[in-house]
Amino acid sequence: MCALVLVCAASAAQAGDRLDAIKGRGYLVCGVGAHVPGFSTRDAGGAWQGFDVDICKAIAAGIFGDATKLRFKPIDTLVNFASDKEIDLVLRGLTWTSGRELPGDLRFGPIILYDGQGFLVRKKLNISSPDALSGRPICTSLDAGFTDFLRGLRVYFDNRKLVLKTVVKDRRADAAEALFAGGCDAMSADTTELAEALIEKAPHPEDFVILPQQITKEPLAPLLRKGDEQFFDAVRWSIFALIDAEELGITAANLERMKASKDPDLRYFFAAKEGPGLTAGWTAGIVKAVGNYGDIYGRNFGDRSRAKMPRGLSRLWTQGGVMYAPPIR
């Protein structure tokens, strides 16, 4: 997902330099997409909202104990990330690939969403599998960047000896408009991009459904500069806390009751030690600020959003997915 050009090599900082700069200025700077429905948009009052925004808030809460100590910068390319030394990390629906990480001084943090090429279909067709789209017109686009949606369709349909019928548009927005106008029975793109289309473009999102199956893998993760292990640890463990909190059933609503529990796992979670990059009480502070991982997913892509996007592999490992974090103890 997200065709950002990688031709950069930011100079590596000494251990602690990035974290020291963040604490010195008093806030975290996150690079996010200027307008990516579900991930990062501004509301009528100008406040940022979305999945990536909430992850940034969690990291700020972990570092400062205050999720408002945060600034957002719209970013379009990784070249801009490299040239703007104030940006601490980027969350922009970025797929973790070797081509983005190995050539330079950038590194990915933990996977925060398991994306992949999927299908958006008309609900009235009662289609539950991509195989049922054999012979039906599928809208797709050519502006996929690192992901070739047309190739993905051909490989899937050829391997299963299905009949592929495509309606190819130059831009993803055009493919979405064609679907909503009745020009095809389904649309294929990365699942989060299908969710974006439903959130922003669909006149009646309830008339469509995103199938749970994905035919490619696009693991999304935050991108940082190499060279500051303390900041990297703060990012990792702030994200891990969100996932562990969901597994333990901790939410912003039940936080105080859970803190009083004598359950050993809950006691470990709330007694997590602070470190150079994390403030005292960081686990509770993160949950209080944004909820747990399931809360973030639900309000931005899941049942509480217009997209109603299936969690798929992004479900917890205890619920049939692969979302998994080291225990906090």
N, C-alpha and C positions, 0 to 999 in steps of 0.2 A: 504494500500500500504506500502511496505517497511518493511521487517521483521527484525526490530532491537530489540535486546534482552533488556528487562528492568529489571535489578536486582540491581538498584543503588539508592543511597540516598545522594545527594550532600548536604553539610551543608548549611543551609540558611544564607544569608548575612543580615546584618542590612540594614535598608532602606537607599538607596543612595550609599552603598558600591560598588556595581557592576558598577553603572554609574560613580562614582568617579574614579574607576580603569580604565574604558574606556577612560575617559577624561584625566586622568593622563598619560596613555601611548600614547594617541594621535591617536588612531584608534580603530575601532570595529573589533572583531574577530568572523567570522561566520564559523560554521561547516557545510560542504556540502558533498554530495556524490562525491567520487573521479572521477567517470565517469558515469553520468546518463544523457543520451541525452535528451535535452529539459529542464532539470532542472539545471545541472551543469557539464560543460565540459571545457576543455582548447582548445583554438584555436592553430593554427600553431606557433604563437608567445608566447604561454604559458599563455595568458590572459584568465581569467575565463569568461564564458558566460552562459546564461540560465535563466530560470524563477526564481529559487531560488537565483541566483546571483543578478538579478535585484532587488529583494525584499531586499536583504542585502544592496545593493547600496542605495536604497531609505531610509533605516533606518540610514545609515551613513550620508546621506545628511541631514536628519532631525536633527541629533545630532550635527554634525560638520559644516553643510553648505557646505560640500565637500564630494562627493561620493567616492573619491579616498582614503579617510582615512579609509581603510578597508583592512583586511587580511582574507584569506580563509585557512581553515584547512580541508583536507579530513577526513571524519569520517565514520566508519562502524557500530559502535554499540553505544548505549546510555551509556554503561559502560565506554567507552572512553570519552564521554562527561562529565560524572561525575568526572572522574579522572583527566581530563585536565582543571584546573581551569581558564586557560586563555581564553577558548572558551566561548563567551558570550551568544550565542544562536545557535540553530541548525535548518537549513532548509534542509530537505532531503526527501521530498515527504512523510512526516510523517502523518499518520492518527491519528486524535485526538480520543483517547479512554480512558475509565476510568482506564484500566489496566496500561496505561503509565503515567497517571497523579496522581492517588490517592495514590499509595503505598509509594511514596517518596517525594522528595522536588522539583519536576519538575512541570511546568505548561505550558499549551499551550496558545499562543496568538490567534489573530483573524483567522478565516478560510480564507485562501487565494485561495483555489481552491476546487470545489466540484467534487471529483473523484468518481469512482464506477466501478464495473465490467461491461464491455461492449463487443462489438463485432467489429472485423475488418473483412471485407468481400471483395470478389472480385467484383469490380465495374461492370464488364460485366454481373453479375448475376441479376442486377437490384433489389436487395433486399433492402427494406426500413424499415423492422421490424425484430426483432429476431424471431418472429413467423414463418416467411418464411424460417427459417433454419430447420424446422421440417424435420427429415429424412436425412438431409445433414450432412456430416462429419465436425465436429468442433474440431479444435486442441486446447488443453489446457495443463496445466502443474501442477505438484504436488508441486513445490517449491514456494508456495504462502504465506508462513509465517502465519500471522494472518488471511489471507483471503483464504478460501477454494473454489477455482474456480469451481472445479468439483461439490461440494455441491450446489453452487449457480446455476449452470446449471440445476442440477436435480430438485431443488425446483421450478425454473421458468418453466421448461418444464412439470413437473408433474402437477403443478397447472393449466396449460392451456391444459393439455391432449395432449401434442405434443410428437413427437417421437424424443428422444435424441440419437444421434449417435456421440460418441466422439473418438478422437485420442489423447490419453493421453501420454505426454512426461514427463520425469523427470524434465527438466529445461525449463523455459520460452523461452530461446534462441532457444532451439530445436523445440519448438512449432512454433515459428516464422519462422524458416528455413523450416519446413515442409509446412507451408502455402505458402511461397514464391516459394517453389519447386513444388507446385501443389498437395501436399498430403492431402489437405482438402480444403473446400470451405470458411471456416471462422476460426478465432482464437478468444478465449475469455480470457480476463485478465482485470486488471484494465485499464481504458481508457487511462491513461497517460502512462502505460506500452505498450499499443498498439501503442501509438504515438512514444515512444522510438524506437520500432521496425521499424516503418516506417522511422524515421529520420536516423537511423544508418544502418539498415540491408536491407531494401527493394531495390532491383535493380531498380524497376520502381514504386515509391510510388504513382504515378498518376493512377495506375491500381487498387488501393485499396481505400476503404472508411471506416471510422469509423462511425458506426451507432450512432445516437444521443441518443438512449435509454440506460439507465443504470439500472442494476437489483440489485445492492447493493448500500450502501452509504459508502463513504470513504472521509470524510471531512479532507483536508490537512491544517496544520497550523504550524507556527514556535513553537519551544519548547525552553523554558527558565528555569532558576532556580527560585524558589520562594524566596522571601525575599527582593526584591528591587522594590518597587512600582513605583519609578520614572523611572527606566529603562523600566519596563513593560509598563508604559504609553507612553514612547517615541516610543516603538515598535508598540503599538496599533495605535497611532495617525498617525504615518508615513504611515502605511498600509491604515488607513481610508482615508488619504489625497489622495492616489492613486485612490481609488474607488470614492470619491467625485469629484475628478478632472474629471474623465471620465463622471460622471453624468452631470457635469456642462459644458462639452465640452471643457475643457482646455487641451491643448497639449503643448509639448515643442515648436512646430512651431508657435503657436498663443499666446504664453505666454505673451508677452509684450502688445499685443493688448487687451487681456483679462484683464490684470492688469489695463488698463486705462478705462475699462468699468465702467459705473455707476450702473449696475445691482446690486441690494442689495446682492444677494447671492454670486456673484463674489467678491464684496467688503468685505463681511464677510470672505470668503475663504482666500483672500490675507492679510487680517488684523489680522489673527490668532495670538494670543498672544504667545510669547515664554514662556518657563517654565524651570524648572531645567534640563529637559532632551532634550529640543528642542531649537534650536538656532533661532535668529531673522530671519524672512522671510522664515521659514522652509517649508511652503507649496509650495511656488514658487520654492525654491531650489530643492525640491524633484521632481517636474514635469520637471524642467530644466535638471535634471540629468538622468532621466529614462523614462519620459513621464508619462501617466496615466496608470491605471490598464489595460485597453483595449489594449494599445500599448505593454505592457509587454506580455500579453497573445498572441497577434497577431504575434509578431515576434518569440516567442518561441514554441507555439503550434498551433496557428491559421492560418489564410490565408497566412501569410508571411513565414510560415515554411513548411518543407516537410510533416509534419503530417496532416495539414488541419483539426485539431481536432475540432469538434463542441463544442461551449462553454456551451451548455446545461444549467444546473442550475447556472453555473458561469457567466451567463449573468446578466446584471444589473436588478434590480427589475422592472425598467420601461420598460424592453424589454423582460419580460417573465421569467426571472431567479430569483434567490434569493440573488444575491450579493448586499449587502446593508450595508451602513456605517452611523453612527451617523453624523448629519450635523456639519460642522465646522462653528461656529458662536459664 
